[in-house]
Amino acid sequence: MAKHARYSPSKLDALQKCVRFKHIPMEDAATEGTDLHTAFETGSLTGLTPEQSDVVQQALDYVGSLMAGLGLDAIEIREGNCELKDLTYGQYDRLLLSANRKIAHVVDFKGIRVESDHGFQVRTYAAATLEADPRIETVTTHVLAPRLGQATDVATYGRELIASVRAEIAALYAEIDDPWRPPTPHEDICGRCANAAGCPAMGVTAMTVAKAIGLPAPSEFAPDKITSEYDRLVAQVIAVALLNWADQIKKNNTAYVAESGGEVPGFKLITSSTGLRIPKESTGEAVMVLKERMSLSEDELWSAASLSPGRLADLLTETRGGLKADYKQQIQDVLGDIAHEGTKRYLQKVKRKVSDADLIQCGGNIELLGE
């Protein structure tokens, strides 16, 4: 078999939409995602906000119900390794096995707030499970996304899945390895792609992009000149496929909804935590409280001079041992009102599965589209 790069199962869905996709790192989302998955892996909710704790607990309860239905011989593997030989390897969140019943469950936990595709990813986990253990005859995959209001997305596969997934991945790799294969614009991923700025599929202006994907253009392209809510809807849709222009559109539309009580049809205002923060003016007081009540040394404090609670918890875990979540909870309890949790605001499409063109055609009134 020819040598090629191997991509983890978590990257396959996006690469199937565009073989040139490269994910933009998003620090806040990545940090929260890590914390949520750590809590899901360990079962400890320490250090999470009440909303985050509820999200993880729903997923833990679901896994518990699956285990209860498997019988006494059931085995639960957390953050286990999986591999399809020569093609892909990664880690699943949970693998539940019953050799006597010849069945397995693969559970993938998502802390996402927007619908997205994960079918290729979990099919690959299922195929790897079947390939690794010939005793297993069927695998059921479960995608848990409590924030979307859905308990699970379930599918069951037999051993024929091994051949079909291997062929699917091999075909995808052939397209990736083809230097003449062009990028493919896709509304779900262009706004998250690090290659978008220089991507020939994107076009060089907002007008070009709008025409290329069959969307109308707003009457004004200057972000602060857009006034009608229909134009705000059109601009919001186009914004996800752009970079600098997109930033201005999203900021202005979010301010319009949050501060003026207006509406961008088809979108809702989301406020989510950006983590615990200590205001600059409270830094001195925070240092004294932490030194007195947690017996921190000068070296430990100055090594985290910005007094980011998350970074300080990382340091204590490294130097003192124990769990990061325990230190985060202790810091949060000790500081009390000294620290304030930040938030961020952004507009999110109400239903991801509604296409951009349909959203604009119905003027943002998605009820007109039916089910």
C-alpha positions in Angstrom: 0.0 0.0 0.0 1.3 3.5 -0.9 2.5 5.6 2.0 0.2 8.5 2.9 -0.7 10.7 5.8 -3.0 9.1 8.3 -5.8 11.2 9.7 -7.6 10.5 12.9 -11.3 9.5 12.8 -12.3 12.9 14.2 -11.0 14.7 11.1 -12.6 12.5 8.5 -16.1 14.1 8.3 -14.6 17.6 7.5 -12.1 16.2 5.0 -14.9 14.4 3.2 -16.5 17.7 2.6 -13.3 19.4 1.5 -10.0 17.5 1.1 -8.0 20.7 1.7 -9.7 21.6 5.0 -7.4 22.6 7.9 -9.0 23.4 11.2 -8.5 26.9 12.8 -7.5 26.4 16.5 -10.1 28.0 18.8 -8.5 28.3 22.2 -11.6 28.9 24.3 -13.6 26.1 22.7 -10.7 23.7 22.8 -10.1 24.4 26.5 -13.7 23.8 27.4 -13.9 20.8 25.3 -10.8 19.3 27.1 -12.4 20.0 30.5 -15.7 18.4 29.5 -14.0 15.3 28.1 -11.8 15.0 31.2 -14.9 15.1 33.4 -16.7 12.6 31.1 -13.6 10.3 31.3 -13.1 10.5 35.1 -16.7 11.0 36.2 -15.7 14.0 38.3 -17.6 17.2 37.8 -15.3 19.2 40.1 -14.3 22.6 38.6 -17.1 22.7 36.1 -19.8 25.4 36.0 -23.4 24.2 36.8 -24.3 24.2 33.1 -21.2 22.2 32.2 -21.8 19.7 35.0 -25.4 19.1 33.7 -24.1 18.5 30.2 -21.5 15.9 31.4 -23.9 14.3 33.9 -26.5 13.6 31.2 -23.8 11.8 29.2 -22.7 9.8 32.2 -26.2 8.8 33.0 -26.7 7.6 29.4 -23.6 5.4 29.6 -24.7 4.0 32.9 -28.0 2.9 31.3 -26.2 1.2 28.5 -23.9 -0.7 30.9 -26.9 -1.8 32.9 -28.4 -3.3 29.8 -25.3 -5.3 28.8 -25.2 -7.8 31.7 -22.7 -8.9 34.3 -19.9 -9.6 31.8 -19.9 -6.1 30.4 -16.5 -4.3 30.1 -16.2 -0.5 30.0 -13.1 1.1 28.4 -12.6 4.8 28.7 -10.5 6.8 26.3 -9.4 3.6 24.6 -7.2 3.4 21.5 -8.6 2.2 18.2 -7.0 1.5 14.8 -7.8 0.5 11.3 -4.5 -1.0 10.2 -2.6 1.3 7.7 -5.5 3.8 7.6 -6.3 5.6 10.8 -6.0 5.5 14.5 -7.4 7.5 17.4 -9.3 7.3 20.7 -13.0 6.7 21.4 -14.6 8.2 24.5 -16.2 5.0 25.6 -16.2 1.4 24.4 -18.7 -1.0 26.1 -18.3 -4.7 25.3 -20.2 -7.9 26.0 -18.3 -10.8 24.6 -21.0 -13.3 25.7 -23.7 -11.4 23.8 -21.3 -10.6 20.9 -22.2 -6.9 21.0 -20.4 -3.6 21.6 -21.4 0.1 22.0 -19.1 3.0 21.0 -20.0 6.2 22.7 -18.8 9.6 21.4 -19.5 12.6 23.7 -19.8 16.1 22.2 -20.1 19.4 24.1 -21.1 21.2 20.9 -23.8 23.9 20.6 -24.3 23.6 16.8 -25.3 20.5 14.9 -22.5 18.9 12.9 -21.7 15.7 11.1 -19.9 12.9 13.0 -21.1 9.9 11.1 -17.8 9.1 9.4 -16.0 9.4 12.7 -18.2 7.0 14.7 -18.5 4.5 11.8 -14.7 4.4 11.8 -14.7 3.7 15.5 -17.2 0.9 15.0 -15.2 -0.6 12.1 -12.0 -0.5 14.2 -13.8 -2.3 17.1 -15.1 -5.0 14.8 -11.7 -5.5 13.2 -9.9 -5.7 16.6 -12.2 -8.2 18.2 -13.6 -11.1 16.0 -16.0 -12.1 18.8 -18.1 -9.0 18.3 -20.8 -9.3 15.6 -22.6 -5.9 16.0 -21.5 -2.5 17.1 -24.0 0.3 18.0 -22.6 3.9 17.9 -24.0 6.7 20.1 -23.2 10.4 19.5 -24.2 12.2 22.7 -24.7 16.0 22.4 -26.8 17.2 25.4 -26.5 20.9 24.5 -28.4 20.2 21.3 -31.3 18.8 23.3 -30.7 15.4 21.7 -29.9 12.4 23.9 -28.2 10.4 21.2 -27.8 9.7 17.5 -27.8 5.9 17.2 -26.8 3.4 14.5 -26.0 -0.3 14.5 -23.6 -2.1 12.2 -22.5 -5.6 11.4 -19.1 -7.0 10.4 -19.6 -5.9 6.8 -18.8 -2.4 8.0 -15.1 -3.2 8.1 -14.7 -3.5 4.4 -17.0 -0.5 3.6 -15.3 1.9 5.9 -11.8 0.8 4.8 -12.9 1.4 1.2 -14.4 4.8 2.1 -11.2 6.0 3.9 -9.0 4.7 1.1 -11.0 6.6 -1.5 -10.8 9.8 0.6 -7.0 9.4 1.0 -6.7 9.1 -2.8 -8.5 12.4 -3.3 -6.3 14.1 -0.6 -3.2 12.8 -2.2 -4.2 14.0 -5.7 -2.4 17.3 -6.2 -5.0 18.4 -8.8 -8.0 17.9 -6.5 -9.4 21.4 -5.9 -10.9 22.6 -2.6 -14.6 22.3 -2.3 -16.6 25.2 -0.6 -19.0 24.0 2.0 -21.1 26.1 4.3 -20.3 23.9 7.4 -16.5 24.2 7.3 -15.3 27.2 5.3 -15.8 29.5 8.3 -13.6 27.1 10.4 -10.8 26.6 7.8 -7.3 28.0 8.2 -6.9 27.9 4.4 -9.9 30.0 3.7 -8.0 33.3 3.2 -6.1 32.1 0.2 -8.5 29.4 -1.0 -9.3 29.8 -4.7 -12.8 28.3 -4.1 -13.6 31.2 -1.8 -13.3 34.0 -4.3 -11.6 37.4 -3.6 -14.7 39.4 -2.6 -17.9 39.0 -0.7 -19.8 39.6 -3.9 -18.0 36.8 -5.7 -18.6 34.4 -2.8 -22.3 35.3 -2.7 -22.8 34.7 -6.4 -20.7 31.5 -6.4 -22.9 29.8 -3.8 -26.1 31.1 -5.2 -27.0 33.7 -2.5 -28.2 37.3 -2.8 -25.9 40.0 -1.6 -26.9 42.6 1.0 -27.5 46.1 -0.3 -24.5 47.4 1.6 -21.3 45.6 2.4 -20.0 48.0 5.0 -20.8 46.1 8.3 -22.0 49.3 10.1 -24.3 50.3 7.2 -26.6 47.3 7.2 -29.9 48.2 8.7 -32.8 45.9 7.6 -33.1 42.6 9.4 -33.3 40.7 6.0 -30.0 42.2 5.0 -28.6 41.2 8.4 -29.7 37.7 7.7 -28.1 37.7 4.2 -24.8 39.2 5.6 -24.7 36.7 8.5 -24.9 33.7 6.1 -22.2 35.0 3.8 -20.0 36.0 6.8 -19.3 32.4 7.8 -17.4 32.0 4.5 -15.1 35.0 5.0 -12.5 36.1 7.4 -12.0 39.9 8.1 -15.3 40.9 6.7 -17.0 38.1 8.6 -15.6 39.4 11.9 -17.1 42.8 11.4 -20.5 41.4 10.3 -20.8 39.1 13.3 -19.7 41.7 15.8 -22.2 44.3 14.6 -25.1 41.9 14.3 -24.4 40.5 17.8 -24.4 44.0 19.2 -27.6 44.8 17.4 -29.4 41.9 18.9 -27.9 42.1 22.4 -27.9 45.9 22.9 -30.8 47.1 20.7 -33.2 44.2 21.2 -33.3 43.5 17.5 -33.4 40.2 15.7 -31.5 38.5 12.9 -34.1 36.1 11.6 -33.1 32.4 11.9 -30.3 33.1 14.5 -30.3 33.2 18.3 -28.0 35.0 20.8 -25.8 32.6 22.7 -23.9 33.6 25.9 -21.3 31.1 27.0 -18.6 31.1 29.6 -15.1 32.0 28.6 -13.7 30.9 31.9 -13.0 32.3 35.4 -11.2 35.7 35.2 -9.6 38.0 37.8 -10.0 41.7 37.0 -6.6 43.5 36.9 -7.6 45.8 39.8 -8.3 42.7 42.0 -4.9 41.0 41.3 -3.3 42.2 44.6 -6.2 41.0 46.7 -6.4 37.7 44.9 -2.6 37.1 45.5 -3.0 37.7 49.2 -6.1 35.4 49.5 -4.5 32.6 47.6 -1.2 32.8 49.6 -3.1 32.8 52.9 -5.7 30.1 52.3 -3.9 27.8 49.9 -0.4 28.2 51.3 1.0 29.0 47.8 4.7 30.0 47.5 5.9 33.1 45.8 7.4 31.0 43.0 4.1 29.3 42.4 2.2 32.6 42.2 4.7 34.4 40.1 4.9 31.6 37.6 1.2 32.3 36.9 1.5 36.1 37.2 -1.5 36.8 35.0 -3.5 34.9 37.6 -5.5 32.9 35.1 -7.3 30.4 37.3 -7.1 27.7 34.6 -3.4 28.2 34.2 -2.8 28.2 37.9 -4.7 25.0 38.3 -2.4 23.4 35.6 0.7 24.5 37.5 -0.6 23.1 40.8 -1.4 19.8 39.2 2.2 19.6 37.8 4.0 20.6 41.0 1.7 19.1 43.7 0.0 16.2 41.9 -3.7 15.5 42.1 -6.5 16.5 39.7 -6.7 19.8 37.9 -10.5 19.9 38.5 -10.0 19.8 42.3 -7.6 22.7 42.2 -10.0 24.7 39.9 -12.8 24.2 42.3 -10.7 25.1 45.3 -9.4 28.3 43.6 -13.0 29.2 42.6 -14.3 28.7 46.2 -11.4 30.7 47.8 -11.6 33.7 45.5 -15.3 34.1 45.6 -16.3 37.6 44.4 -12.7 38.5 43.6 -12.9 36.6 40.3 -15.6 37.0 37.7 -16.5 34.6 35.0 -16.3 36.1 31.5 -18.8 35.5 28.7 -18.8 35.8 25.0 -21.7 36.6 22.6 -22.3 35.4 19.1 -25.1 34.5 16.7 -25.8 30.9 16.0 -27.9 29.4 13.2 -31.1 28.0 14.8 -30.9 24.8 12.7 -27.7 23.8 11.1 -29.4 21.4 8.7 -31.3 24.3 7.1 -29.2 25.3 4.0 -28.0 28.9 3.7 -30.0 29.3 0.5 -33.2 28.0 2.0 -32.7 30.2 5.1 -32.4 33.4 3.0 -35.3 32.3 0.7 -37.7 32.0 3.7 -36.4 35.3 5.2 -35.2 33.5 8.3 -38.7 32.1 9.1 -37.7 28.5 9.2 -41.2 27.4 10.2 -42.1 28.0 6.5 -39.8 25.2 5.5 -41.6 22.6 7.5 -39.9 19.5 8.8 
